[in-house]
Amino acid sequence: MDYARFGRQIALPELRVAGQSLLGAVPVRFEPAGTSAEDRYARAGGLVAVDADLAVAVPNDGVGATSWACVEAARRVLGQPAREMPDGLRARLGGR
């Protein structure tokens, strides 16, 4: 575990060390493939695999949408149910 790199994430009560370990152990697939969400999630310590069972839709490839998809992927890895991007956020990001 890279404590120096992921220290701020590990400090989150929702994540801690166990959650950070899960991010690196449970593969996630982003749809469509090739979005910047893959790189963003991997930089946060997440495992990305094109053949992963857990798939997260990325509404568009803008910074806000890919960030939302990465948070959604982490939520799902941690055992929370899937959610759709809120309509208000989708509208603000231009994906009406």
Secondary structure, DSSP 8 states (H G I E B T S, - for coil): --HHHHHHHHTSTTTHHHHHHHHTTSEEEEESTT-HHHHHHHHTT-EE-TT-SEEEE-S-SSHHHHHHHHHHHHHHHTT-------HHHHHHTT--
